[in-house]
Amino acid sequence: MAVREIFTGMPWWVKWIAVPAIAIVVFGGLIISLLAFVIGLLFKVLIFVALVGGLIYVVRKFTASSSSRGDW
């Protein structure tokens, strides 16, 4: 409740410009590293899904062609 009372006496630009700017300056490195980690993780998941999908495609292609020949 005390924080709300402090902010009620401040101008609008302090609440909406100065405080977020200070937060970005203080926590900017942390925010950027977290975003880089999340984007890197999503990229690795995408690569994993593509490789597993390609492996499944190749295995089905070879098993379908080898089972249709019947000379094993």
All heavy atoms as TSV, in Angstrom:
chain	resi	resn	atom	element	x	y	z
A	1	MET	N	N	0.818	-1.188	0.000
A	1	MET	CA	C	0.000	0.000	0.000
A	1	MET	C	C	0.863	1.253	0.000
A	1	MET	O	O	0.484	2.248	-0.580
A	1	MET	CB	C	-0.874	-0.066	1.251
A	1	MET	CG	C	-2.296	0.317	1.148
A	1	MET	SD	S	-3.158	-0.166	-0.308
A	1	MET	CE	C	-4.481	0.951	-0.157
A	2	ALA	N	N	2.013	1.222	0.630
A	2	ALA	CA	C	2.865	2.399	0.714
A	2	ALA	C	C	3.419	2.781	-0.657
A	2	ALA	O	O	3.555	3.962	-0.957
A	2	ALA	CB	C	3.999	2.157	1.698
A	3	VAL	N	N	3.718	1.784	-1.479
A	3	VAL	CA	C	4.242	2.073	-2.814
A	3	VAL	C	C	3.186	2.764	-3.658
A	3	VAL	O	O	3.481	3.713	-4.397
A	3	VAL	CB	C	4.723	0.764	-3.489
A	3	VAL	CG1	C	5.153	1.019	-4.913
A	3	VAL	CG2	C	5.844	0.136	-2.684
A	4	ARG	N	N	1.954	2.330	-3.536
A	4	ARG	CA	C	0.868	2.953	-4.289
A	4	ARG	C	C	0.683	4.411	-3.871
A	4	ARG	O	O	0.456	5.281	-4.714
A	4	ARG	CB	C	-0.421	2.168	-4.084
A	4	ARG	CG	C	-1.561	2.705	-4.940
A	4	ARG	CD	C	-2.754	1.814	-4.869
A	4	ARG	NE	N	-2.462	0.600	-5.640
A	4	ARG	CZ	C	-3.278	-0.418	-5.748
A	4	ARG	NH1	N	-4.434	-0.410	-5.122
A	4	ARG	NH2	N	-2.959	-1.470	-6.460
A	5	GLU	N	N	0.807	4.689	-2.588
A	5	GLU	CA	C	0.673	6.066	-2.107
A	5	GLU	C	C	1.822	6.939	-2.585
A	5	GLU	O	O	1.621	8.116	-2.886
A	5	GLU	CB	C	0.609	6.074	-0.576
A	5	GLU	CG	C	-0.654	5.440	-0.033
A	5	GLU	CD	C	-0.606	5.255	1.482
A	5	GLU	OE1	O	0.417	5.619	2.090
A	5	GLU	OE2	O	-1.577	4.724	2.026
A	6	ILE	N	N	3.010	6.351	-2.689
A	6	ILE	CA	C	4.154	7.123	-3.183
A	6	ILE	C	C	3.954	7.461	-4.655
A	6	ILE	O	O	4.208	8.595	-5.088
A	6	ILE	CB	C	5.461	6.327	-2.973
A	6	ILE	CG1	C	5.777	6.232	-1.486
A	6	ILE	CG2	C	6.619	6.970	-3.718
A	6	ILE	CD1	C	6.923	5.305	-1.157
A	7	PHE	N	N	3.483	6.511	-5.438
A	7	PHE	CA	C	3.310	6.744	-6.869
A	7	PHE	C	C	2.143	7.664	-7.194
A	7	PHE	O	O	2.109	8.244	-8.274
A	7	PHE	CB	C	3.145	5.420	-7.616
A	7	PHE	CG	C	4.446	4.787	-7.980
A	7	PHE	CD1	C	4.830	3.575	-7.431
A	7	PHE	CD2	C	5.300	5.385	-8.886
A	7	PHE	CE1	C	6.025	2.981	-7.764
A	7	PHE	CE2	C	6.506	4.800	-9.228
A	7	PHE	CZ	C	6.873	3.601	-8.652
A	8	THR	N	N	1.171	7.797	-6.323
A	8	THR	CA	C	0.037	8.682	-6.630
A	8	THR	C	C	0.451	10.143	-6.680
A	8	THR	O	O	-0.136	10.931	-7.409
A	8	THR	CB	C	-1.092	8.511	-5.598
A	8	THR	OG1	O	-0.570	8.709	-4.298
A	8	THR	CG2	C	-1.748	7.163	-5.715
A	9	GLY	N	N	1.476	10.513	-5.971
A	9	GLY	CA	C	1.933	11.896	-5.993
A	9	GLY	C	C	2.905	12.207	-7.108
A	9	GLY	O	O	3.266	13.367	-7.305
A	10	MET	N	N	3.323	11.210	-7.851
A	10	MET	CA	C	4.302	11.413	-8.915
A	10	MET	C	C	3.617	11.761	-10.232
A	10	MET	O	O	2.481	11.370	-10.474
A	10	MET	CB	C	5.118	10.131	-9.133
A	10	MET	CG	C	5.931	9.713	-7.956
A	10	MET	SD	S	7.290	10.842	-7.742
A	10	MET	CE	C	7.870	10.334	-6.145
A	11	PRO	N	N	4.322	12.497	-11.107
A	11	PRO	CA	C	3.765	12.775	-12.439
A	11	PRO	C	C	3.691	11.492	-13.276
A	11	PRO	O	O	4.335	10.493	-12.981
A	11	PRO	CB	C	4.771	13.754	-13.066
A	11	PRO	CG	C	5.737	14.117	-12.011
A	11	PRO	CD	C	5.575	13.189	-10.872
A	12	TRP	N	N	2.906	11.542	-14.353
A	12	TRP	CA	C	2.680	10.366	-15.174
A	12	TRP	C	C	3.956	9.864	-15.820
A	12	TRP	O	O	4.136	8.664	-15.981
A	12	TRP	CB	C	1.636	10.659	-16.259
A	12	TRP	CG	C	2.099	11.651	-17.275
A	12	TRP	CD1	C	1.950	12.991	-17.236
A	12	TRP	CD2	C	2.818	11.361	-18.475
A	12	TRP	NE1	N	2.528	13.578	-18.327
A	12	TRP	CE2	C	3.065	12.595	-19.114
A	12	TRP	CE3	C	3.271	10.198	-19.078
A	12	TRP	CZ2	C	3.762	12.694	-20.314
A	12	TRP	CZ3	C	3.965	10.299	-20.275
A	12	TRP	CH2	C	4.192	11.528	-20.885
A	13	TRP	N	N	4.866	10.771	-16.193
A	13	TRP	CA	C	6.067	10.350	-16.891
A	13	TRP	C	C	7.020	9.583	-15.974
A	13	TRP	O	O	7.830	8.787	-16.461
A	13	TRP	CB	C	6.778	11.538	-17.541
A	13	TRP	CG	C	7.184	12.630	-16.578
A	13	TRP	CD1	C	6.451	13.695	-16.200
A	13	TRP	CD2	C	8.422	12.708	-15.881
A	13	TRP	NE1	N	7.151	14.447	-15.288
A	13	TRP	CE2	C	8.373	13.866	-15.085
A	13	TRP	CE3	C	9.569	11.920	-15.846
A	13	TRP	CZ2	C	9.417	14.252	-14.267
A	13	TRP	CZ3	C	10.614	12.305	-15.030
A	13	TRP	CH2	C	10.538	13.454	-14.248
A	14	VAL	N	N	6.916	9.796	-14.686
A	14	VAL	CA	C	7.756	9.019	-13.764
A	14	VAL	C	C	7.268	7.577	-13.732
A	14	VAL	O	O	8.065	6.634	-13.774
A	14	VAL	CB	C	7.737	9.643	-12.347
A	14	VAL	CG1	C	8.423	8.744	-11.339
A	14	VAL	CG2	C	8.370	11.020	-12.358
A	15	LYS	N	N	5.943	7.393	-13.673
A	15	LYS	CA	C	5.369	6.045	-13.597
A	15	LYS	C	C	5.553	5.274	-14.894
A	15	LYS	O	O	5.842	4.074	-14.871
A	15	LYS	CB	C	3.878	6.121	-13.273
A	15	LYS	CG	C	3.574	6.599	-11.882
A	15	LYS	CD	C	2.093	6.503	-11.605
A	15	LYS	CE	C	1.486	7.869	-11.696
A	15	LYS	NZ	N	0.085	7.905	-11.279
A	16	TRP	N	N	5.372	5.942	-16.033
A	16	TRP	CA	C	5.303	5.238	-17.305
A	16	TRP	C	C	6.565	5.333	-18.146
A	16	TRP	O	O	6.688	4.602	-19.135
A	16	TRP	CB	C	4.113	5.749	-18.107
A	16	TRP	CG	C	2.835	5.495	-17.391
A	16	TRP	CD1	C	2.052	6.408	-16.767
A	16	TRP	CD2	C	2.204	4.232	-17.189
A	16	TRP	NE1	N	0.967	5.807	-16.192
A	16	TRP	CE2	C	1.038	4.464	-16.437
A	16	TRP	CE3	C	2.512	2.927	-17.566
A	16	TRP	CZ2	C	0.178	3.435	-16.059
A	16	TRP	CZ3	C	1.660	1.912	-17.190
A	16	TRP	CH2	C	0.510	2.172	-16.449
A	17	ILE	N	N	7.511	6.216	-17.799
A	17	ILE	CA	C	8.740	6.335	-18.594
A	17	ILE	C	C	9.982	6.109	-17.740
A	17	ILE	O	O	10.822	5.271	-18.063
A	17	ILE	CB	C	8.806	7.715	-19.299
A	17	ILE	CG1	C	7.656	7.844	-20.296
A	17	ILE	CG2	C	10.146	7.901	-19.997
A	17	ILE	CD1	C	7.524	9.191	-20.937
A	18	ALA	N	N	10.095	6.827	-16.632
A	18	ALA	CA	C	11.329	6.772	-15.843
A	18	ALA	C	C	11.508	5.423	-15.145
A	18	ALA	O	O	12.595	4.842	-15.186
A	18	ALA	CB	C	11.335	7.913	-14.822
A	19	VAL	N	N	10.478	4.915	-14.496
A	19	VAL	CA	C	10.607	3.651	-13.761
A	19	VAL	C	C	10.876	2.480	-14.705
A	19	VAL	O	O	11.788	1.680	-14.447
A	19	VAL	CB	C	9.370	3.417	-12.863
A	19	VAL	CG1	C	9.421	2.045	-12.233
A	19	VAL	CG2	C	9.285	4.496	-11.790
A	20	PRO	N	N	10.150	2.329	-15.817
A	20	PRO	CA	C	10.515	1.246	-16.749
A	20	PRO	C	C	11.906	1.406	-17.358
A	20	PRO	O	O	12.608	0.415	-17.569
A	20	PRO	CB	C	9.438	1.312	-17.836
A	20	PRO	CG	C	8.286	1.965	-17.179
A	20	PRO	CD	C	8.868	2.933	-16.216
A	21	ALA	N	N	12.338	2.655	-17.619
A	21	ALA	CA	C	13.682	2.872	-18.161
A	21	ALA	C	C	14.745	2.452	-17.156
A	21	ALA	O	O	15.747	1.819	-17.520
A	21	ALA	CB	C	13.853	4.342	-18.550
A	22	ILE	N	N	14.535	2.778	-15.895
A	22	ILE	CA	C	15.490	2.362	-14.859
A	22	ILE	C	C	15.500	0.840	-14.738
A	22	ILE	O	O	16.556	0.227	-14.593
A	22	ILE	CB	C	15.142	3.030	-13.510
A	22	ILE	CG1	C	15.395	4.529	-13.598
A	22	ILE	CG2	C	15.943	2.420	-12.380
A	22	ILE	CD1	C	14.888	5.311	-12.401
A	23	ALA	N	N	14.335	0.212	-14.816
A	23	ALA	CA	C	14.268	-1.252	-14.735
A	23	ALA	C	C	15.006	-1.896	-15.907
A	23	ALA	O	O	15.697	-2.911	-15.728
A	23	ALA	CB	C	12.812	-1.705	-14.709
A	24	ILE	N	N	14.887	-1.324	-17.099
A	24	ILE	CA	C	15.585	-1.870	-18.260
A	24	ILE	C	C	17.093	-1.697	-18.110
A	24	ILE	O	O	17.866	-2.598	-18.443
A	24	ILE	CB	C	15.067	-1.223	-19.563
A	24	ILE	CG1	C	13.663	-1.736	-19.848
A	24	ILE	CG2	C	15.991	-1.502	-20.729
A	24	ILE	CD1	C	12.981	-1.061	-21.003
A	25	VAL	N	N	17.530	-0.561	-17.578
A	25	VAL	CA	C	18.962	-0.345	-17.383
A	25	VAL	C	C	19.513	-1.322	-16.352
A	25	VAL	O	O	20.567	-1.927	-16.541
A	25	VAL	CB	C	19.235	1.116	-16.964
A	25	VAL	CG1	C	20.654	1.283	-16.464
A	25	VAL	CG2	C	18.972	2.057	-18.126
A	26	VAL	N	N	18.776	-1.507	-15.253
A	26	VAL	CA	C	19.268	-2.374	-14.176
A	26	VAL	C	C	19.187	-3.843	-14.572
A	26	VAL	O	O	20.137	-4.603	-14.372
A	26	VAL	CB	C	18.470	-2.105	-12.877
A	26	VAL	CG1	C	18.812	-3.126	-11.815
A	26	VAL	CG2	C	18.740	-0.694	-12.379
A	27	PHE	N	N	18.062	-4.270	-15.132
A	27	PHE	CA	C	17.846	-5.678	-15.437
A	27	PHE	C	C	17.989	-5.998	-16.923
A	27	PHE	O	O	17.601	-7.081	-17.365
A	27	PHE	CB	C	16.457	-6.113	-14.973
A	27	PHE	CG	C	16.250	-5.983	-13.493
A	27	PHE	CD1	C	15.419	-4.994	-12.983
A	27	PHE	CD2	C	16.895	-6.834	-12.619
A	27	PHE	CE1	C	15.233	-4.875	-11.616
A	27	PHE	CE2	C	16.717	-6.723	-11.257
A	27	PHE	CZ	C	15.887	-5.732	-10.752
A	28	GLY	N	N	18.529	-5.095	-17.713
A	28	GLY	CA	C	18.625	-5.296	-19.159
A	28	GLY	C	C	19.445	-6.504	-19.545
A	28	GLY	O	O	19.053	-7.281	-20.416
A	29	GLY	N	N	20.588	-6.688	-18.902
A	29	GLY	CA	C	21.430	-7.835	-19.214
A	29	GLY	C	C	20.740	-9.144	-18.896
A	29	GLY	O	O	20.825	-10.113	-19.651
A	30	LEU	N	N	20.039	-9.172	-17.783
A	30	LEU	CA	C	19.309	-10.383	-17.397
A	30	LEU	C	C	18.180	-10.674	-18.381
A	30	LEU	O	O	17.987	-11.820	-18.800
A	30	LEU	CB	C	18.738	-10.219	-15.986
A	30	LEU	CG	C	17.881	-11.350	-15.447
A	30	LEU	CD1	C	18.730	-12.596	-15.258
A	30	LEU	CD2	C	17.232	-10.947	-14.145
A	31	ILE	N	N	17.458	-9.643	-18.777
A	31	ILE	CA	C	16.349	-9.819	-19.720
A	31	ILE	C	C	16.876	-10.328	-21.066
A	31	ILE	O	O	16.316	-11.251	-21.659
A	31	ILE	CB	C	15.568	-8.498	-19.884
A	31	ILE	CG1	C	14.852	-8.148	-18.580
A	31	ILE	CG2	C	14.572	-8.587	-21.032
A	31	ILE	CD1	C	14.272	-6.757	-18.549
A	32	ILE	N	N	17.973	-9.751	-21.528
A	32	ILE	CA	C	18.531	-10.158	-22.826
A	32	ILE	C	C	19.054	-11.589	-22.760
A	32	ILE	O	O	18.849	-12.380	-23.696
A	32	ILE	CB	C	19.625	-9.172	-23.269
A	32	ILE	CG1	C	18.973	-7.856	-23.663
A	32	ILE	CG2	C	20.446	-9.724	-24.415
A	32	ILE	CD1	C	19.944	-6.753	-24.001
A	33	SER	N	N	19.709	-11.945	-21.657
A	33	SER	CA	C	20.220	-13.318	-21.561
A	33	SER	C	C	19.083	-14.330	-21.469
A	33	SER	O	O	19.171	-15.418	-22.037
A	33	SER	CB	C	21.159	-13.457	-20.367
A	33	SER	OG	O	20.465	-13.244	-19.160
A	34	LEU	N	N	18.005	-13.979	-20.780
A	34	LEU	CA	C	16.851	-14.880	-20.723
A	34	LEU	C	C	16.196	-15.034	-22.089
A	34	LEU	O	O	15.822	-16.139	-22.484
A	34	LEU	CB	C	15.827	-14.378	-19.708
A	34	LEU	CG	C	16.180	-14.589	-18.238
A	34	LEU	CD1	C	15.138	-13.940	-17.341
A	34	LEU	CD2	C	16.291	-16.064	-17.927
A	35	LEU	N	N	16.064	-13.930	-22.818
A	35	LEU	CA	C	15.494	-14.014	-24.167
A	35	LEU	C	C	16.385	-14.837	-25.090
A	35	LEU	O	O	15.892	-15.640	-25.887
A	35	LEU	CB	C	15.292	-12.612	-24.740
A	35	LEU	CG	C	14.070	-11.856	-24.252
A	35	LEU	CD1	C	14.064	-10.434	-24.804
A	35	LEU	CD2	C	12.801	-12.575	-24.653
A	36	ALA	N	N	17.697	-14.657	-24.989
A	36	ALA	CA	C	18.616	-15.439	-25.819
A	36	ALA	C	C	18.516	-16.920	-25.474
A	36	ALA	O	O	18.543	-17.777	-26.372
A	36	ALA	CB	C	20.044	-14.933	-25.626
A	37	PHE	N	N	18.386	-17.242	-24.195
A	37	PHE	CA	C	18.256	-18.641	-23.791
A	37	PHE	C	C	16.972	-19.252	-24.339
A	37	PHE	O	O	16.977	-20.363	-24.878
A	37	PHE	CB	C	18.285	-18.750	-22.270
A	37	PHE	CG	C	18.018	-20.132	-21.762
A	37	PHE	CD1	C	18.993	-21.111	-21.857
A	37	PHE	CD2	C	16.793	-20.461	-21.204
A	37	PHE	CE1	C	18.753	-22.392	-21.400
A	37	PHE	CE2	C	16.548	-21.734	-20.741
A	37	PHE	CZ	C	17.529	-22.700	-20.838
A	38	VAL	N	N	15.859	-18.529	-24.236
A	38	VAL	CA	C	14.573	-19.050	-24.706
A	38	VAL	C	C	14.584	-19.227	-26.223
A	38	VAL	O	O	14.128	-20.250	-26.743
A	38	VAL	CB	C	13.421	-18.131	-24.249
A	38	VAL	CG1	C	12.119	-18.475	-24.938
A	38	VAL	CG2	C	13.262	-18.203	-22.740
A	39	ILE	N	N	15.121	-18.244	-26.937
A	39	ILE	CA	C	15.163	-18.346	-28.397
A	39	ILE	C	C	16.089	-19.479	-28.823
A	39	ILE	O	O	15.777	-20.247	-29.744
A	39	ILE	CB	C	15.588	-16.996	-29.014
A	39	ILE	CG1	C	14.464	-15.981	-28.820
A	39	ILE	CG2	C	15.939	-17.138	-30.487
A	39	ILE	CD1	C	14.824	-14.566	-29.194
A	40	GLY	N	N	17.234	-19.626	-28.148
A	40	GLY	CA	C	18.134	-20.736	-28.453
A	40	GLY	C	C	17.502	-22.080	-28.179
A	40	GLY	O	O	17.671	-23.025	-28.950
A	41	LEU	N	N	16.761	-22.168	-27.076
A	41	LEU	CA	C	16.085	-23.420	-26.748
A	41	LEU	C	C	15.013	-23.759	-27.776
A	41	LEU	O	O	14.905	-24.910	-28.216
A	41	LEU	CB	C	15.471	-23.324	-25.354
A	41	LEU	CG	C	14.845	-24.587	-24.787
A	41	LEU	CD1	C	15.918	-25.640	-24.567
A	41	LEU	CD2	C	14.127	-24.290	-23.492
A	42	LEU	N	N	14.243	-22.771	-28.201
A	42	LEU	CA	C	13.227	-23.010	-29.229
A	42	LEU	C	C	13.863	-23.440	-30.548
A	42	LEU	O	O	13.340	-24.315	-31.247
A	42	LEU	CB	C	12.374	-21.755	-29.427
A	42	LEU	CG	C	11.401	-21.426	-28.308
A	42	LEU	CD1	C	10.710	-20.091	-28.576
A	42	LEU	CD2	C	10.371	-22.522	-28.147
A	43	PHE	N	N	14.999	-22.855	-30.887
A	43	PHE	CA	C	15.697	-23.237	-32.115
A	43	PHE	C	C	16.176	-24.679	-32.025
A	43	PHE	O	O	16.056	-25.448	-32.985
A	43	PHE	CB	C	16.866	-22.286	-32.365
A	43	PHE	CG	C	17.625	-22.581	-33.617
A	43	PHE	CD1	C	17.068	-22.307	-34.861
A	43	PHE	CD2	C	18.888	-23.131	-33.567
A	43	PHE	CE1	C	17.755	-22.581	-36.021
A	43	PHE	CE2	C	19.591	-23.412	-34.719
A	43	PHE	CZ	C	19.023	-23.132	-35.955
A	44	LYS	N	N	16.725	-25.068	-30.871
A	44	LYS	CA	C	17.192	-26.438	-30.711
A	44	LYS	C	C	16.032	-27.428	-30.749
A	44	LYS	O	O	16.161	-28.521	-31.312
A	44	LYS	CB	C	17.960	-26.581	-29.402
A	44	LYS	CG	C	19.310	-25.909	-29.465
A	44	LYS	CD	C	20.036	-26.004	-28.148
A	44	LYS	CE	C	21.348	-25.246	-28.247
A	44	LYS	NZ	N	22.093	-25.265	-26.989
A	45	VAL	N	N	14.894	-27.060	-30.183
A	45	VAL	CA	C	13.720	-27.932	-30.247
A	45	VAL	C	C	13.254	-28.080	-31.688
A	45	VAL	O	O	12.898	-29.178	-32.126
A	45	VAL	CB	C	12.591	-27.387	-29.337
A	45	VAL	CG1	C	11.268	-28.058	-29.618
A	45	VAL	CG2	C	12.969	-27.549	-27.875
A	46	LEU	N	N	13.273	-27.000	-32.439
A	46	LEU	CA	C	12.881	-27.048	-33.847
A	46	LEU	C	C	13.824	-27.941	-34.653
A	46	LEU	O	O	13.373	-28.760	-35.466
A	46	LEU	CB	C	12.850	-25.641	-34.435
A	46	LEU	CG	C	12.396	-25.505	-35.876
A	46	LEU	CD1	C	10.937	-25.892	-36.007
A	46	LEU	CD2	C	12.617	-24.096	-36.364
A	47	ILE	N	N	15.114	-27.818	-34.420
A	47	ILE	CA	C	16.093	-28.676	-35.104
A	47	ILE	C	C	15.862	-30.140	-34.730
A	47	ILE	O	O	15.899	-31.031	-35.588
A	47	ILE	CB	C	17.527	-28.251	-34.720
A	47	ILE	CG1	C	17.802	-26.858	-35.226
A	47	ILE	CG2	C	18.559	-29.248	-35.197
A	47	ILE	CD1	C	18.399	-26.787	-36.602
A	48	PHE	N	N	15.611	-30.414	-33.437
A	48	PHE	CA	C	15.368	-31.779	-32.975
A	48	PHE	C	C	14.150	-32.375	-33.659
A	48	PHE	O	O	14.186	-33.509	-34.140
A	48	PHE	CB	C	15.196	-31.780	-31.457
A	48	PHE	CG	C	14.856	-33.120	-30.890
A	48	PHE	CD1	C	15.812	-34.104	-30.783
A	48	PHE	CD2	C	13.567	-33.399	-30.468
A	48	PHE	CE1	C	15.501	-35.348	-30.261
A	48	PHE	CE2	C	13.237	-34.632	-29.946
A	48	PHE	CZ	C	14.206	-35.613	-29.846
A	49	VAL	N	N	13.069	-31.609	-33.719
A	49	VAL	CA	C	11.839	-32.102	-34.356
A	49	VAL	C	C	12.078	-32.370	-35.837
A	49	VAL	O	O	11.616	-33.383	-36.371
A	49	VAL	CB	C	10.686	-31.093	-34.129
A	49	VAL	CG1	C	9.487	-31.411	-35.002
A	49	VAL	CG2	C	10.285	-31.073	-32.673
A	50	ALA	N	N	12.810	-31.492	-36.503
A	50	ALA	CA	C	13.089	-31.694	-37.921
A	50	ALA	C	C	13.941	-32.942	-38.146
A	50	ALA	O	O	13.683	-33.724	-39.078
A	50	ALA	CB	C	13.783	-30.461	-38.495
A	51	LEU	N	N	14.949	-33.156	-37.301
A	51	LEU	CA	C	15.802	-34.332	-37.465
A	51	LEU	C	C	15.049	-35.623	-37.176
A	51	LEU	O	O	15.200	-36.615	-37.900
A	51	LEU	CB	C	17.032	-34.216	-36.558
A	51	LEU	CG	C	18.070	-33.187	-36.991
A	51	LEU	CD1	C	19.152	-33.057	-35.932
A	51	LEU	CD2	C	18.666	-33.553	-38.328
A	52	VAL	N	N	14.221	-35.630	-36.135
A	52	VAL	CA	C	13.437	-36.830	-35.829
A	52	VAL	C	C	12.431	-37.094	-36.943
A	52	VAL	O	O	12.236	-38.238	-37.352
A	52	VAL	CB	C	12.754	-36.696	-34.453
A	52	VAL	CG1	C	11.733	-37.792	-34.231
A	52	VAL	CG2	C	13.793	-36.717	-33.348
A	53	GLY	N	N	11.803	-36.051	-37.448
A	53	GLY	CA	C	10.874	-36.228	-38.566
A	53	GLY	C	C	11.567	-36.760	-39.802
A	53	GLY	O	O	11.042	-37.640	-40.491
A	54	GLY	N	N	12.769	-36.254	-40.100
A	54	GLY	CA	C	13.536	-36.767	-41.229
A	54	GLY	C	C	13.946	-38.213	-41.042
A	54	GLY	O	O	13.906	-39.008	-41.980
A	55	LEU	N	N	14.335	-38.565	-39.821
A	55	LEU	CA	C	14.699	-39.953	-39.534
A	55	LEU	C	C	13.511	-40.881	-39.710
A	55	LEU	O	O	13.630	-41.954	-40.321
A	55	LEU	CB	C	15.239	-40.058	-38.109
A	55	LEU	CG	C	15.619	-41.454	-37.635
A	55	LEU	CD1	C	16.807	-41.969	-38.426
A	55	LEU	CD2	C	15.908	-41.438	-36.150
A	56	ILE	N	N	12.353	-40.482	-39.219
A	56	ILE	CA	C	11.144	-41.299	-39.381
A	56	ILE	C	C	10.797	-41.455	-40.862
A	56	ILE	O	O	10.444	-42.539	-41.322
A	56	ILE	CB	C	9.975	-40.694	-38.579
A	56	ILE	CG1	C	10.247	-40.849	-37.083
A	56	ILE	CG2	C	8.649	-41.334	-38.960
A	56	ILE	CD1	C	9.265	-40.111	-36.201
A	57	TYR	N	N	10.938	-40.377	-41.622
A	57	TYR	CA	C	10.654	-40.442	-43.052
A	57	TYR	C	C	11.591	-41.423	-43.763
A	57	TYR	O	O	11.157	-42.245	-44.574
A	57	TYR	CB	C	10.785	-39.042	-43.665
A	57	TYR	CG	C	10.644	-39.026	-45.160
A	57	TYR	CD1	C	9.394	-39.130	-45.754
A	57	TYR	CD2	C	11.759	-38.909	-45.988
A	57	TYR	CE1	C	9.254	-39.119	-47.134
A	57	TYR	CE2	C	11.641	-38.898	-47.356
A	57	TYR	CZ	C	10.382	-39.005	-47.930
A	57	TYR	OH	O	10.253	-39.001	-49.284
A	58	VAL	N	N	12.896	-41.337	-43.453
A	58	VAL	CA	C	13.868	-42.213	-44.110
A	58	VAL	C	C	13.641	-43.670	-43.723
A	58	VAL	O	O	13.681	-44.567	-44.573
A	58	VAL	CB	C	15.306	-41.755	-43.758
A	58	VAL	CG1	C	16.335	-42.791	-44.157
A	58	VAL	CG2	C	15.605	-40.428	-44.429
A	59	VAL	N	N	13.366	-43.921	-42.449
A	59	VAL	CA	C	13.142	-45.294	-42.010
A	59	VAL	C	C	11.899	-45.865	-42.663
A	59	VAL	O	O	11.900	-47.008	-43.138
A	59	VAL	CB	C	13.047	-45.361	-40.462
A	59	VAL	CG1	C	12.509	-46.698	-39.999
A	59	VAL	CG2	C	14.406	-45.086	-39.848
A	60	ARG	N	N	10.832	-45.108	-42.736
A	60	ARG	CA	C	9.613	-45.608	-43.392
A	60	ARG	C	C	9.830	-45.826	-44.881
A	60	ARG	O	O	9.286	-46.776	-45.459
A	60	ARG	CB	C	8.459	-44.630	-43.170
A	60	ARG	CG	C	7.902	-44.697	-41.779
A	60	ARG	CD	C	6.632	-43.904	-41.687
A	60	ARG	NE	N	6.063	-44.014	-40.350
A	60	ARG	CZ	C	4.968	-43.391	-39.961
A	60	ARG	NH1	N	4.330	-42.612	-40.818
A	60	ARG	NH2	N	4.521	-43.552	-38.742
A	61	LYS	N	N	10.617	-44.965	-45.495
A	61	LYS	CA	C	10.880	-45.107	-46.925
A	61	LYS	C	C	11.655	-46.394	-47.199
A	61	LYS	O	O	11.319	-47.150	-48.117
A	61	LYS	CB	C	11.673	-43.886	-47.393
A	61	LYS	CG	C	11.825	-43.780	-48.859
A	61	LYS	CD	C	10.644	-43.094	-49.453
A	61	LYS	CE	C	10.983	-42.654	-50.848
A	61	LYS	NZ	N	9.820	-42.188	-51.544
A	62	PHE	N	N	12.699	-46.661	-46.392
A	62	PHE	CA	C	13.491	-47.865	-46.611
A	62	PHE	C	C	12.738	-49.120	-46.212
A	62	PHE	O	O	12.853	-50.149	-46.878
A	62	PHE	CB	C	14.817	-47.783	-45.854
A	62	PHE	CG	C	15.866	-47.013	-46.586
A	62	PHE	CD1	C	16.370	-45.843	-46.053
A	62	PHE	CD2	C	16.340	-47.445	-47.807
A	62	PHE	CE1	C	17.331	-45.113	-46.731
A	62	PHE	CE2	C	17.306	-46.727	-48.493
A	62	PHE	CZ	C	17.804	-45.556	-47.952
A	63	THR	N	N	11.971	-49.084	-45.136
A	63	THR	CA	C	11.238	-50.293	-44.739
A	63	THR	C	C	10.116	-50.586	-45.717
A	63	THR	O	O	9.810	-51.750	-45.970
A	63	THR	CB	C	10.674	-50.163	-43.309
A	63	THR	OG1	O	9.858	-49.009	-43.229
A	63	THR	CG2	C	11.785	-50.101	-42.291
A	64	ALA	N	N	9.519	-49.571	-46.293
A	64	ALA	CA	C	8.457	-49.811	-47.276
A	64	ALA	C	C	9.035	-50.395	-48.551
A	64	ALA	O	O	8.446	-51.292	-49.149
A	64	ALA	CB	C	7.713	-48.508	-47.568
A	65	SER	N	N	10.196	-49.905	-48.983
A	65	SER	CA	C	10.787	-50.421	-50.221
A	65	SER	C	C	11.380	-51.811	-50.006
A	65	SER	O	O	11.330	-52.641	-50.908
A	65	SER	CB	C	11.862	-49.463	-50.736
A	65	SER	OG	O	12.947	-49.413	-49.829
A	66	SER	N	N	11.922	-52.097	-48.834
A	66	SER	CA	C	12.511	-53.421	-48.610
A	66	SER	C	C	11.433	-54.475	-48.370
A	66	SER	O	O	11.594	-55.624	-48.755
A	66	SER	CB	C	13.479	-53.386	-47.429
A	66	SER	OG	O	12.779	-53.128	-46.239
A	67	SER	N	N	10.323	-54.117	-47.760
A	67	SER	CA	C	9.277	-55.109	-47.527
A	67	SER	C	C	8.496	-55.398	-48.802
A	67	SER	O	O	7.918	-56.468	-48.946
A	67	SER	CB	C	8.316	-54.616	-46.432
A	67	SER	OG	O	7.622	-53.479	-46.862
A	68	SER	N	N	8.480	-54.463	-49.751
A	68	SER	CA	C	7.753	-54.718	-50.983
A	68	SER	C	C	8.532	-55.635	-51.909
A	68	SER	O	O	7.949	-56.322	-52.732
A	68	SER	CB	C	7.440	-53.392	-51.688
A	68	SER	OG	O	8.657	-52.777	-52.091
A	69	ARG	N	N	9.871	-55.670	-51.776
A	69	ARG	CA	C	10.663	-56.565	-52.623
A	69	ARG	C	C	10.493	-58.013	-52.219
A	69	ARG	O	O	10.345	-58.872	-53.063
A	69	ARG	CB	C	12.148	-56.183	-52.573
A	69	ARG	CG	C	12.442	-54.939	-53.402
A	69	ARG	CD	C	13.916	-54.706	-53.472
A	69	ARG	NE	N	14.356	-54.206	-52.154
A	69	ARG	CZ	C	15.609	-54.089	-51.789
A	69	ARG	NH1	N	16.550	-54.474	-52.600
A	69	ARG	NH2	N	15.929	-53.636	-50.607
A	70	GLY	N	N	10.545	-58.295	-50.944
A	70	GLY	CA	C	10.306	-59.640	-50.456
A	70	GLY	C	C	11.443	-60.606	-50.661
A	70	GLY	O	O	11.263	-61.811	-50.475
A	71	ASP	N	N	12.640	-60.156	-51.069
A	71	ASP	CA	C	13.740	-61.079	-51.283
A	71	ASP	C	C	14.692	-61.156	-50.094
A	71	ASP	O	O	15.802	-61.615	-50.219
A	71	ASP	CB	C	14.512	-60.701	-52.552
A	71	ASP	CG	C	15.031	-59.295	-52.528
A	71	ASP	OD1	O	14.607	-58.529	-51.646
A	71	ASP	OD2	O	15.845	-58.949	-53.416
A	72	TRP	N	N	14.279	-60.732	-48.942
A	72	TRP	CA	C	15.126	-60.831	-47.741
A	72	TRP	C	C	14.992	-62.190	-47.208
A	72	TRP	O	O	14.495	-62.754	-46.503
A	72	TRP	CB	C	14.744	-59.759	-46.726
A	72	TRP	CG	C	15.315	-58.423	-47.119
A	72	TRP	CD1	C	14.775	-57.524	-47.980
A	72	TRP	CD2	C	16.552	-57.869	-46.699
A	72	TRP	NE1	N	15.575	-56.445	-48.131
A	72	TRP	CE2	C	16.683	-56.618	-47.338
A	72	TRP	CE3	C	17.571	-58.285	-45.851
A	72	TRP	CZ2	C	17.761	-55.808	-47.151
A	72	TRP	CZ3	C	18.630	-57.461	-45.666
A	72	TRP	CH2	C	18.735	-56.236	-46.319
